[in-house]
Amino acid sequence: MTVRIQVLGSGNAFSDGGQANAAIHVTAPGVSLLLDCGGSALPAIKKHVDPGGIDAVAVSHLHGDHFGGISFLVLEQHFAGRTRPLVVGGPPSLERRLRAAEQALYPDFFGRTKLGFPYSTAVLGPSATELGGAMVSALPVRHVALSEPHGLRVSVAGKLIAYSGDARWSAELAAVAKDSDLFICDASSFEREDPAHISYRELMRHRDEMGAKRIFLTHLGAETLAHVAELELEHAADGTKIEL
Ligand SMILES: [Zn+2]
């Protein structure tokens, strides 16, 4: 059975290279799951897929370029006449942060209008949770602590997709990637050291420790984009499709 992955948003928080914030669509028969839904994800989603077909969102961490688009997706889906449920899973503070974002953005709508579809949240952790037809677990990684950073491991149709979210190198990141068929990894920087993100060079140094069958770069920042011709790993642009 083929698992299809489309990187709808491959950019970092600054949308370097004009690329949209994080949004990665995973599909297989009976599965439609979005990994992250950043602030500019909704236009990136609508360019490539029907948002009404997305059953669930798994959020890696609580930074705006990874979860800031969820309130827009919910608003859009309400007015599009959605009736099927939408579930959003993520770190422990996800629900509180979503409610705060809703009240900051559209206090006239959220909490005052009954949504036309069931909308719920779930906390993801080390034991796998069913989300959008896939089994998803979340393991802590090293990034900015307040964002409750996690890497995701998604089991779909016998394949394991690992996703770093945003993360610096650590043994915890290797545990996220371990034995995956595809590891989608943060490539914010090329060689510049960053306390919150692994660089491409560092990833290449630790490549064997990751234990992933295939590594795919996303979240490309300006420095990585400037060195794109030197990358020995596959990398995403907005709209890139991968099949497993
Ligand atoms: Zn982040």
Boltz pocket constraint, residues with backbone or C-beta under 6 A from the ligand:
constraints:
  - pocket:
      binder: B
      contacts: [[A, 61], [A, 63], [A, 143], [A, 147], [A, 166]]
      max_distance: 6.0
